[in-house]
Amino acid sequence: MKFNYKPLAYLSLVGTLFLGCGSTSEILSTPIENIDSSPLKVTELTDTEKKHWGHLDLVKDTIPGMSVDKAYTEIIKDKKGTKVIVAVIDSGIDIDHEDLRNVLWTNEDEIPNNGIDDDKNGYVDDIHGWNFLGDAYDEQLEMTRIVASGNTNNPQFAEAKTELEAGIAKLSPTKIRYEQIYKALQDADAAFTKHFGTEDYTNDQVKALETTDETLLQHKSVAAQMNSFGLESVQAAKEEIKGALDGLAERLNTNYNLEFKGRTTGDNPDDLADNPGYGNANVKPIKEGESHGTHVAGIIAAERHNGLGVDGIANNVEIMSVRAVPNGDEYDKDVALAIRYAVDNGAKVINGSFGKSFSPHAEWVRDAIKYASDNDVVFVHAAGNDSKNVDEGTNFPDDNVNFEEISNTYIRVGSLTSKYGSKIVSGFSNYGKKNVDVFAPGSAIYSTFPDNDYASISGTSMASPAVAGAVALVRSYYPKLTAAQVKQVILDSGLALTTRVIVGGDATNIKPFADLSTSGRIVNVYNALIMASKL
């Protein structure tokens, strides 16, 4: 699917350090050893820690965050950095959000809403970015589009057809199972409502229920099972399952549907030059539930210390919203042009929290990634949530052909949990000694949601903007460093782990952490700023 993230509830249902001595190079090369069997953090995270863990410090807080707080306290302090534009290529951003509206990029060369391309960049009224999707939201998966084309000469056709059929075969019985669960919850809810005489009965009442009525006892058993999944009541479980059921139906009716047509922009997505300037200037989400881009933006740059929901990693950031990722797989044309738009309009960092397994015009996107590299821009990309080794399977976009890189500023990011030890790698995270560069916090990350809301979700989609935020900080306070130098700082300054860890959520799949990425490290902002200062 398009976005590299996992809603937390759905997951539950389906289911070295700078110690004040030694030189920088000596300390950075010192690995942390032999603590893969028992996490340092032996107690559950507090509510505050859950909402902030990605900013915490391994030594001080015994949580494998990125030492963001420590960096601000001990290094940044009252220093004044330079503004850095970070482009978020995603589903759109709620630019009116209380925690984001003051950190937006504004195109000063464009006069708002006059219907004229004042700055002659090819995009009319692009005040806060551009929307390459127009009014579209739902889309097919790329493999669906390939099969729907009927072009059997496409070298990806046979594989796409096989995967499409397998996907439908997997989703259809899952949908039937969810329908059965939902029916059971409906019946339980109705029975408890009748028994207790109110729709507002509590979970404690259900737990305390004593009866000889076999039907009620069966409903009580259903409620207990939902509690075991972490759902607090039958009512909550019914709502959750309904959401999952709607999501499954939506995927079958749109993402996997050969007949579905979602594109509305009037261009030919297989012609890179067709209809330049297609789309519109509305960079906000257009549909309820389109929250991904807003969450990503908050991780990078939610306004710090304003007394509101969350602090972003980077200050001195202006967020450029580039809407190019639908509820389905993104088009290569949209992504390629989105990257070029970001570069041409001043972004020094680009975040891409999306990905797919098929890419008919992968060269367009690679050329755009190289264009970013040639123009001193860092492109940060999520590794994906398939629990697989991406050295052995495709995950687009990428920056290489047969492991020969065309960019020296591309960073691919895997996801970490807050549990330091053998379970530090998120079970969903992709990995790869050649194709993943580094790991960062990505499980249960609290950030901004549309309509001034906040929520925790998981995915390499969350790990990528964590690194984009770290890159933005380094570029802000050490602006003379090139994009290539900044990438190397991020990779080389991370904490090197020699522990063995569970991979892909499979307790029988144990690998050295050092074999999961090119760096074998987890990102550390404190170390990165110190290393940058030495350059």
TORBAVO-661852 format. One record per residue (C-alpha): residue number from 1; x, y, z; residue in one letter. Coordinates in nm, 2 decimals. Last residue first. Layout:
N
REC   num       px       py       pz   residuo
REC   NUM        X        Y        Z         A
...
// end
This chain:
535
REC   num       px       py       pz   residuo
REC   535     3.35     1.92     1.01         L
REC   534     3.39     1.89     1.39         K
REC   533     3.05     2.07     1.44         S
REC   532     2.88     1.81     1.23         A
REC   531     3.01     1.54     1.45         M
REC   530     2.87     1.71     1.76         I
REC   529     2.54     1.78     1.59         L
REC   528     2.51     1.41     1.48         A
REC   527     2.60     1.28     1.83         N
REC   526     2.31     1.47     1.98         Y
REC   525     2.07     1.38     1.70         V
REC   524     2.13     1.00     1.74         N
REC   523     2.01     0.77     1.46         V
REC   522     2.03     0.40     1.52         I
REC   521     2.33     0.22     1.36         R
REC   520     2.44    -0.08     1.16         G
REC   519     2.54     0.17     0.89         S
REC   518     2.45    -0.02     0.58         T
REC   517     2.14    -0.17     0.74         S
REC   516     2.01    -0.49     0.89         L
REC   515     2.34    -0.68     0.93         D
REC   514     2.46    -0.47     1.23         A
REC   513     2.15    -0.56     1.42         F
REC   512     2.28    -0.92     1.42         P
REC   511     2.00    -1.15     1.31         K
REC   510     1.74    -1.36     1.48         I
REC   509     1.44    -1.50     1.29         N
REC   508     1.28    -1.76     1.52         T
REC   507     1.09    -1.48     1.72         A
REC   506     0.94    -1.36     1.39         D
REC   505     0.84    -0.99     1.42         G
REC   504     1.02    -0.93     1.10         G
REC   503     1.36    -0.95     1.27         V
REC   502     1.43    -1.04     1.63         I
REC   501     1.76    -0.89     1.74         V
REC   500     2.13    -0.98     1.80         R
REC   499     2.33    -0.70     1.95         T
REC   498     2.63    -0.53     1.80         T
REC   497     2.47    -0.18     1.80         L
REC   496     2.63     0.13     1.66         A
REC   495     2.48     0.45     1.79         L
REC   494     2.44     0.70     1.51         G
REC   493     2.71     0.95     1.42         S
REC   492     2.82     0.78     1.10         D
REC   491     2.48     0.76     0.93         L
REC   490     2.36     1.11     1.02         I
REC   489     2.70     1.26     0.95         V
REC   488     2.72     1.08     0.61         Q
REC   487     2.38     1.22     0.51         K
REC   486     2.49     1.57     0.62         V
REC   485     2.81     1.54     0.41         Q
REC   484     2.62     1.45     0.10         A
REC   483     2.38     1.74     0.16         A
REC   482     2.67     1.97     0.18         T
REC   481     2.78     2.13     0.51         L
REC   480     2.79     2.51     0.52         K
REC   479     2.45     2.52     0.68         P
REC   478     2.57     2.38     1.02         Y
REC   477     2.29     2.48     1.26         Y
REC   476     2.00     2.45     1.01         S
REC   475     2.14     2.17     0.80         R
REC   474     2.20     1.96     1.11         V
REC   473     1.85     2.03     1.24         L
REC   472     1.69     1.95     0.90         A
REC   471     1.88     1.62     0.89         V
REC   470     1.74     1.53     1.23         A
REC   469     1.39     1.62     1.13         G
REC   468     1.42     1.41     0.81         A
REC   467     1.54     1.13     1.03         V
REC   466     1.23     1.14     1.24         A
REC   465     1.04     1.20     0.92         P
REC   464     1.15     0.85     0.80         S
REC   463     1.08     0.67     1.13         A
REC   462     0.71     0.76     1.12         M
REC   461     0.65     0.63     0.77         S
REC   460     0.86     0.33     0.88         T
REC   459     0.54     0.25     1.07         G
REC   458     0.34     0.31     1.38         S
REC   457     0.06     0.54     1.49         I
REC   456    -0.01     0.76     1.79         S
REC   455    -0.26     1.04     1.78         A
REC   454    -0.32     1.41     1.80         Y
REC   453    -0.61     1.64     1.70         D
REC   452    -0.62     2.00     1.59         N
REC   451    -0.86     1.91     1.30         D
REC   450    -0.61     1.68     1.13         P
REC   449    -0.37     1.47     1.32         F
REC   448    -0.04     1.58     1.48         T
REC   447     0.20     1.34     1.65         S
REC   446     0.26     1.05     1.89         Y
REC   445     0.48     0.77     1.76         I
REC   444     0.37     0.42     1.85         A
REC   443     0.66     0.24     1.66         S
REC   442     0.88     0.44     1.43         G
REC   441     1.20     0.55     1.62         P
REC   440     1.50     0.54     1.39         A
REC   439     1.71     0.29     1.19         F
REC   438     1.98     0.34     0.93         V
REC   437     2.08     0.30     0.56         D
REC   436     1.85     0.03     0.42         V
REC   435     1.93    -0.11     0.08         N
REC   434     2.26    -0.28     0.12         K
REC   433     2.24    -0.45     0.46         K
REC   432     1.86    -0.47     0.42         G
REC   431     1.56    -0.41     0.65         Y
REC   430     1.18    -0.38     0.63         N
REC   429     1.00    -0.29     0.94         S
REC   428     0.68    -0.47     1.05         F
REC   427     0.82    -0.63     1.37         G
REC   426     0.97    -0.30     1.48         S
REC   425     1.34    -0.35     1.56         V
REC   424     1.42    -0.31     1.94         I
REC   423     1.28    -0.65     2.03         K
REC   422     1.61    -0.81     2.13         S
REC   421     1.70    -0.52     2.35         G
REC   420     1.59    -0.16     2.39         Y
REC   419     1.21    -0.14     2.39         K
REC   418     1.09     0.19     2.24         S
REC   417     1.04     0.03     1.90         T
REC   416     1.26     0.10     1.60         L
REC   415     1.18     0.15     1.23         S
REC   414     1.39     0.13     0.91         G
REC   413     1.51     0.44     0.71         V
REC   412     1.64     0.49     0.36         R
REC   411     1.86     0.79     0.31         I
REC   410     1.93     0.94    -0.03         Y
REC   409     2.21     1.21    -0.06         T
REC   408     2.47     1.02    -0.25         N
REC   407     2.25     0.95    -0.55         S
REC   406     2.28     0.72    -0.85         I
REC   405     2.37     0.42    -0.64         E
REC   404     2.48     0.09    -0.80         E
REC   403     2.30    -0.17    -0.59         F
REC   402     2.16    -0.34    -0.90         N
REC   401     2.01    -0.01    -1.01         V
REC   400     2.01     0.24    -0.73         N
REC   399     1.82     0.52    -0.56         D
REC   398     1.50     0.36    -0.47         D
REC   397     1.13     0.44    -0.49         P
REC   396     1.02     0.17    -0.47         F
REC   395     1.06    -0.15    -0.28         N
REC   394     1.19    -0.45    -0.47         T
REC   393     1.28    -0.78    -0.31         G
REC   392     1.61    -0.95    -0.20         E
REC   391     1.80    -0.64    -0.07         D
REC   390     1.46    -0.53     0.06         V
REC   389     1.47    -0.79     0.34         N
REC   388     1.12    -0.83     0.45         K
REC   387     0.89    -0.73     0.74         S
REC   386     0.65    -0.57     0.48         D
REC   385     0.64    -0.23     0.64         N
REC   384     0.85    -0.01     0.41         G
REC   383     1.20     0.15     0.41         A
REC   382     1.07     0.50     0.45         A
REC   381     1.26     0.76     0.24         H
REC   380     1.47     1.06     0.32         V
REC   379     1.59     1.28     0.02         F
REC   378     1.87     1.52     0.11         V
REC   377     1.90     1.82    -0.13         V
REC   376     2.23     1.96    -0.27         D
REC   375     2.11     2.02    -0.63         N
REC   374     2.28     1.71    -0.78         D
REC   373     2.12     1.50    -0.51         S
REC   372     1.77     1.63    -0.58         A
REC   371     1.82     1.57    -0.95         Y
REC   370     1.95     1.22    -0.87         K
REC   369     1.62     1.16    -0.68         I
REC   368     1.43     1.30    -0.99         A
REC   367     1.62     1.07    -1.22         D
REC   366     1.54     0.78    -0.99         R
REC   365     1.17     0.88    -1.00         V
REC   364     1.16     0.89    -1.38         W
REC   363     1.36     0.56    -1.40         E
REC   362     1.10     0.38    -1.19         A
REC   361     0.84     0.43    -1.47         H
REC   360     0.66     0.10    -1.43         P
REC   359     0.71     0.09    -1.06         S
REC   358     0.59    -0.22    -0.87         F
REC   357     0.65    -0.30    -0.50         S
REC   356     0.53     0.02    -0.35         K
REC   355     0.64     0.30    -0.12         G
REC   354     0.54     0.60     0.09         F
REC   353     0.69     0.81     0.36         S
REC   352     0.89     1.04     0.14         G
REC   351     1.06     1.33     0.32         N
REC   350     1.25     1.60     0.13         I
REC   349     1.53     1.82     0.28         V
REC   348     1.68     2.13     0.13         K
REC   347     1.36     2.25    -0.02         A
REC   346     1.40     2.57    -0.23         G
REC   345     1.13     2.58    -0.49         N
REC   344     1.31     2.39    -0.76         D
REC   343     1.39     2.10    -0.53         V
REC   342     1.04     2.06    -0.40         A
REC   341     0.89     2.08    -0.75         Y
REC   340     1.15     1.83    -0.88         R
REC   339     1.05     1.58    -0.60         I
REC   338     0.68     1.63    -0.68         A
REC   337     0.74     1.59    -1.05         L
REC   336     0.90     1.24    -1.00         A
REC   335     0.64     1.15    -0.74         V
REC   334     0.34     1.25    -0.96         D
REC   333     0.49     1.07    -1.27         K
REC   332     0.56     0.75    -1.07         D
REC   331     0.19     0.74    -0.97         Y
REC   330     0.13     0.68    -0.60         E
REC   329    -0.03     0.35    -0.49         D
REC   328    -0.36     0.36    -0.31         G
REC   327    -0.53     0.62    -0.09         N
REC   326    -0.34     0.89    -0.28         P
REC   325     0.02     1.01    -0.25         V
REC   324     0.12     1.33    -0.44         A
REC   323     0.03     1.62    -0.21         R
REC   322     0.34     1.84    -0.17         V
REC   321     0.32     2.04     0.15         S
REC   320     0.63     2.26     0.22         M
REC   319     0.72     2.27     0.59         I
REC   318     0.93     2.56     0.71         E
REC   317     1.19     2.46     0.97         V
REC   316     1.38     2.67     1.22         N
REC   315     1.30     2.41     1.49         N
REC   314     1.35     2.04     1.43         A
REC   313     1.23     1.74     1.61         I
REC   312     0.86     1.85     1.64         G
REC   311     0.71     1.91     1.98         D
REC   310     0.36     1.78     2.05         V
REC   309     0.02     1.87     2.18         G
REC   308     0.02     2.24     2.26         L
REC   307     0.21     2.45     2.51         G
REC   306     0.40     2.64     2.24         N
REC   305     0.73     2.47     2.33         H
REC   304     0.81     2.35     1.97         R
REC   303     0.59     2.40     1.67         E
REC   302     0.54     2.07     1.50         A
REC   301     0.84     2.03     1.28         A
REC   300     0.94     1.68     1.17         I
REC   299     0.71     1.46     1.37         I
REC   298     0.43     1.70     1.30         G
REC   297     0.47     1.69     0.93         A
REC   296     0.44     1.30     0.93         V
REC   295     0.12     1.31     1.12         H
REC   294    -0.03     1.57     0.89         T
REC   293     0.08     1.37     0.58         G
REC   292    -0.09     1.06     0.71         H
REC   291    -0.43     1.20     0.82         S
REC   290    -0.66     1.14     0.53         E
REC   289    -0.93     1.01     0.76         G
REC   288    -1.19     1.27     0.64         E
REC   287    -1.13     1.35     0.28         K
REC   286    -0.96     1.64     0.10         I
REC   285    -0.63     1.65     0.29         P
REC   284    -0.47     2.00     0.25         K
REC   283    -0.24     2.11    -0.03         V
REC   282    -0.50     2.29    -0.24         N
REC   281    -0.29     2.45    -0.51         A
REC   280    -0.41     2.24    -0.80         N
REC   279    -0.34     1.94    -1.02         G
REC   278    -0.18     1.97    -1.37         Y
REC   277     0.10     2.22    -1.42         G
REC   276     0.24     2.05    -1.73         P
REC   275    -0.03     1.86    -1.93         N
REC   274     0.17     1.57    -2.07         D
REC   273     0.55     1.58    -2.03         A
REC   272     0.59     1.27    -1.81         L
REC   271     0.36     1.07    -2.03         D
REC   270     0.24     0.75    -1.86         D
REC   269     0.02     0.94    -1.62         P
REC   268    -0.17     1.10    -1.91         N
REC   267    -0.32     1.42    -1.78         D
REC   266    -0.68     1.51    -1.70         G
REC   265    -0.63     1.55    -1.32         T
REC   264    -0.91     1.33    -1.21         T
REC   263    -0.74     0.99    -1.14         R
REC   262    -0.95     0.74    -0.95         G
REC   261    -1.07     0.49    -1.21         K
REC   260    -1.19     0.15    -1.07         F
REC   259    -1.24    -0.14    -1.31         E
REC   258    -0.96    -0.36    -1.20         L
REC   257    -1.05    -0.33    -0.84         N
REC   256    -0.77    -0.41    -0.60         Y
REC   255    -0.71    -0.06    -0.46         N
REC   254    -1.07     0.05    -0.50         T
REC   253    -1.35    -0.19    -0.41         N
REC   252    -1.12    -0.45    -0.24         L
REC   251    -0.93    -0.18    -0.05         R
REC   250    -1.25     0.00     0.05         E
REC   249    -1.41    -0.32     0.18         A
REC   248    -1.10    -0.39     0.39         L
REC   247    -1.11    -0.04     0.53         G
REC   246    -1.48    -0.06     0.61         D
REC   245    -1.42    -0.38     0.79         L
REC   244    -1.13    -0.23     0.99         A
REC   243    -1.34     0.06     1.09         G
REC   242    -1.63    -0.16     1.18         K
REC   241    -1.39    -0.37     1.38         I
REC   240    -1.28    -0.07     1.58         E
REC   239    -1.64     0.06     1.64         E
REC   238    -1.75    -0.29     1.76         K
REC   237    -1.45    -0.32     1.98         A
REC   236    -1.52     0.01     2.14         A
REC   235    -1.88    -0.08     2.22         Q
REC   234    -1.78    -0.42     2.34         V
REC   233    -1.54    -0.26     2.58         S
REC   232    -1.17    -0.17     2.66         E
REC   231    -1.00    -0.31     2.35         L
REC   230    -0.66    -0.44     2.43         G
REC   229    -0.69    -0.76     2.23         F
REC   228    -0.75    -0.95     2.55         S
REC   227    -1.04    -0.71     2.62         N
REC   226    -1.20    -0.82     2.29         M
REC   225    -1.18    -1.18     2.40         Q
REC   224    -1.34    -1.09     2.73         A
REC   223    -1.63    -0.93     2.54         A
REC   222    -1.68    -1.24     2.33         V
REC   221    -1.69    -1.45     2.64         S
REC   220    -1.95    -1.22     2.79         K
REC   219    -2.16    -1.27     2.47         H
REC   218    -2.13    -1.65     2.51         Q
REC   217    -2.24    -1.61     2.88         L
REC   216    -2.54    -1.40     2.77         L
REC   215    -2.64    -1.68     2.53         T
REC   214    -2.60    -1.95     2.79         E
REC   213    -2.82    -1.77     3.05         D
REC   212    -2.71    -1.90     3.38         T
REC   211    -2.60    -1.55     3.49         T
REC   210    -2.33    -1.36     3.67         E
REC   209    -2.22    -1.03     3.51         L
REC   208    -1.92    -0.88     3.69         A
REC   207    -1.71    -0.86     3.37         K
REC   206    -2.00    -0.71     3.18         V
REC   205    -2.06    -0.45     3.45         Q
REC   204    -1.69    -0.37     3.46         D
REC   203    -1.70    -0.31     3.08         N
REC   202    -1.97    -0.05     3.13         T
REC   201    -2.33    -0.02     3.02         Y
REC   200    -2.41     0.30     2.83         D
REC   199    -2.66     0.15     2.59         E
REC   198    -2.89     0.11     2.89         T
REC   197    -3.13    -0.14     3.04         G
REC   196    -2.86    -0.37     3.17         F
REC   195    -2.99    -0.68     3.00         H
REC   194    -3.13    -0.51     2.69         K
REC   193    -2.81    -0.31     2.63         T
REC   192    -2.61    -0.63     2.71         F
REC   191    -2.80    -0.83     2.45         A
REC   190    -2.78    -0.56     2.18         A
REC   189    -2.40    -0.51     2.23         D
REC   188    -2.35    -0.89     2.22         A
REC   187    -2.54    -0.92     1.90         D
REC   186    -2.36    -0.64     1.74         Q
REC   185    -2.03    -0.78     1.86         L
REC   184    -2.11    -1.12     1.71         A
REC   183    -2.20    -0.96     1.38         K
REC   182    -1.88    -0.76     1.38         Y
REC   181    -1.68    -1.08     1.44         I
REC   180    -1.86    -1.25     1.15         Q
REC   179    -1.80    -0.96     0.92         E
REC   178    -1.43    -0.96     1.02         Y
REC   177    -1.41    -1.32     0.92         R
REC   176    -1.57    -1.25     0.58         I
REC   175    -1.33    -0.96     0.53         K
REC   174    -1.04    -1.18     0.61         T
REC   173    -1.17    -1.44     0.36         P
REC   172    -1.16    -1.17     0.09         S
REC   171    -0.83    -1.01     0.18         L
REC   170    -0.61    -1.31     0.12         K
REC   169    -0.75    -1.43    -0.21         A
REC   168    -0.76    -1.06    -0.32         I
REC   167    -0.39    -1.03    -0.24         G
REC   166    -0.30    -1.35    -0.41         A
REC   165    -0.48    -1.26    -0.72         E
REC   164    -0.30    -0.92    -0.73         L
REC   163     0.03    -1.08    -0.66         E
REC   162     0.00    -1.33    -0.94         T
REC   161    -0.12    -1.06    -1.18         K
REC   160     0.16    -0.83    -1.09         A
REC   159     0.42    -1.10    -1.14         E
REC   158     0.28    -1.18    -1.49         A
REC   157     0.26    -0.82    -1.59         F
REC   156     0.60    -0.69    -1.47         Q
REC   155     0.77    -0.76    -1.81         P
REC   154     0.49    -0.56    -1.98         N
REC   153     0.42    -0.76    -2.29         N
REC   152     0.09    -0.88    -2.13         T
REC   151    -0.04    -0.53    -2.16         N
REC   150    -0.40    -0.57    -2.03         G
REC   149    -0.38    -0.23    -1.87         S
REC   148    -0.59    -0.36    -1.58         A
REC   147    -0.30    -0.59    -1.48         V
REC   146    -0.06    -0.30    -1.46         I
REC   145    -0.31    -0.08    -1.28         R
REC   144    -0.38    -0.35    -1.03         T
REC   143    -0.01    -0.40    -0.97         M
REC   142     0.03    -0.03    -0.91         E
REC   141    -0.25    -0.03    -0.64         L
REC   140    -0.56     0.14    -0.74         Q
REC   139    -0.66     0.49    -0.63         E
REC   138    -0.88     0.67    -0.38         D
REC   137    -0.83     1.04    -0.31         Y
REC   136    -0.86     1.25    -0.62         A
REC   135    -0.95     1.61    -0.63         D
REC   134    -0.62     1.73    -0.78         G
REC   133    -0.36     1.46    -0.72         L
REC   132    -0.05     1.67    -0.79         F
REC   131    -0.13     1.91    -0.51         N
REC   130     0.13     2.19    -0.48         W
REC   129     0.31     2.38    -0.20         G
REC   128     0.22     2.65     0.05         H
REC   127     0.13     2.94    -0.18         I
REC   126     0.11     2.75    -0.52         D
REC   125    -0.12     3.00    -0.68         D
REC   124    -0.07     2.87    -1.03         V
REC   123     0.22     2.62    -1.09         Y
REC   122     0.46     2.65    -1.38         G
REC   121     0.73     2.83    -1.19         N
REC   120     0.65     3.16    -1.35         K
REC   119     0.66     3.34    -1.01         D
REC   118     0.32     3.51    -1.06         D
REC   117     0.14     3.20    -1.20         D
REC   116    -0.19     3.38    -1.21         I
REC   115    -0.53     3.27    -1.07         G
REC   114    -0.53     3.55    -0.82         N
REC   113    -0.57     3.32    -0.52         N
REC   112    -0.26     3.42    -0.33         P
REC   111     0.01     3.63    -0.50         I
REC   110     0.32     3.41    -0.55         E
REC   109     0.68     3.52    -0.50         D
REC   108     0.65     3.48    -0.12         E
REC   107     0.59     3.11    -0.15         N
REC   106     0.50     3.03     0.20         T
REC   105     0.66     2.74     0.39         W
REC   104     0.46     2.64     0.70         L
REC   103     0.58     2.64     1.06         V
REC   102     0.32     2.87     1.22         N
REC   101     0.02     2.66     1.09         R
REC   100     0.16     2.34     1.22         L
REC    99     0.07     2.30     1.59         D
REC    98    -0.27     2.46     1.57         E
REC    97    -0.35     2.27     1.25         H
REC    96    -0.46     2.50     0.96         D
REC    95    -0.21     2.35     0.72         I
REC    94    -0.38     2.01     0.75         D
REC    93    -0.12     1.84     0.54         I
REC    92    -0.16     1.65     0.21         G
REC    91    -0.13     1.28     0.12         S
REC    90     0.25     1.28     0.11         D
REC    89     0.56     1.45    -0.02         I
REC    88     0.67     1.65     0.28         V
REC    87     0.91     1.92     0.17         A
REC    86     1.15     2.06     0.43         V
REC    85     1.26     2.42     0.40         I
REC    84     1.54     2.51     0.63         V
REC    83     1.56     2.84     0.81         K
REC    82     1.90     2.92     0.96         T
REC    81     2.00     2.85     1.32         G
REC    80     2.02     3.07     1.62         K
REC    79     2.19     2.92     1.92         K
REC    78     2.00     2.95     2.25         D
REC    77     2.06     2.59     2.37         K
REC    76     2.16     2.40     2.06         I
REC    75     2.42     2.18     2.23         I
REC    74     2.34     2.07     2.58         E
REC    73     1.96     2.12     2.62         T
REC    72     1.86     2.10     2.26         Y
REC    71     2.08     1.80     2.19         A
REC    70     1.97     1.63     2.51         K
REC    69     1.60     1.67     2.42         D
REC    68     1.67     1.52     2.08         V
REC    67     1.86     1.22     2.21         S
REC    66     1.73     1.00     1.92         M
REC    65     1.52     0.76     2.13         G
REC    64     1.64     0.42     2.25         P
REC    63     1.49     0.44     2.61         I
REC    62     1.70     0.41     2.92         T
REC    61     1.62     0.77     3.00         D
REC    60     1.96     0.92     3.06         K
REC    59     2.17     0.65     2.88         V
REC    58     1.94     0.58     2.59         L
REC    57     1.82     0.94     2.54         D
REC    56     1.46     1.06     2.47         L
REC    55     1.32     1.23     2.16         H
REC    54     1.15     0.92     2.02         G
REC    53     0.99     0.86     2.36         W
REC    52     0.78     1.17     2.36         H
REC    51     0.41     1.06     2.37         K
REC    50     0.48     0.73     2.53         K
REC    49     0.72     0.89     2.77         E
REC    48     0.45     1.13     2.90         T
REC    47     0.20     0.84     2.94         D
REC    46     0.47     0.65     3.14         T
REC    45     0.66     0.38     2.96         L
REC    44     0.63     0.04     3.12         E
REC    43     0.90    -0.07     3.35         T
REC    42     1.22    -0.26     3.27         V
REC    41     1.38    -0.01     3.04         K
REC    40     1.72    -0.15     2.98         L
REC    39     1.58    -0.43     2.77         P
REC    38     1.70    -0.78     2.84         S
REC    37     1.84    -1.03     2.58         S
REC    36     2.01    -0.79     2.34         D
REC    35     2.25    -0.63     2.59         I
REC    34     2.57    -0.77     2.46         N
REC    33     2.75    -0.47     2.32         E
REC    32     2.71    -0.10     2.26         I
REC    31     2.96    -0.01     1.98         P
REC    30     3.24     0.24     2.01         T
REC    29     3.30     0.40     1.67         S
REC    28     3.13     0.72     1.76         L
REC    27     3.34     0.75     2.08         I
REC    26     3.67     0.71     1.91         E
REC    25     3.58     0.95     1.62         S
REC    24     3.46     1.22     1.86         T
REC    23     3.77     1.19     2.08         S
REC    22     3.76     1.04     2.43         G
REC    21     3.57     1.14     2.74         C
REC    20     3.24     1.30     2.84         G
REC    19     3.02     0.99     2.80         L
REC    18     2.91     1.05     2.45         F
REC    17     2.73     0.73     2.35         L
REC    16     2.87     0.52     2.13         T
REC    15    -0.24    -0.98     1.40         G
REC    14    -0.46    -0.88     1.34         V
REC    13    -0.63    -0.70     1.62         L
REC    12    -0.34    -0.55     1.79         S
REC    11    -0.20    -0.42     1.46         L
REC    10    -0.54    -0.28     1.37         Y
REC     9    -0.54    -0.08     1.69         A
REC     8    -0.20     0.07     1.62         L
REC     7    -0.26     0.19     1.27         P
REC     6     0.04     0.07     1.06         K
REC     5     0.25     0.30     0.85         Y
REC     4     0.45     0.30     0.52         N
REC     3     0.18     0.46     0.31         F
REC     2     0.09     0.36    -0.04         K
REC     1     0.00     0.00     0.00         M
// end
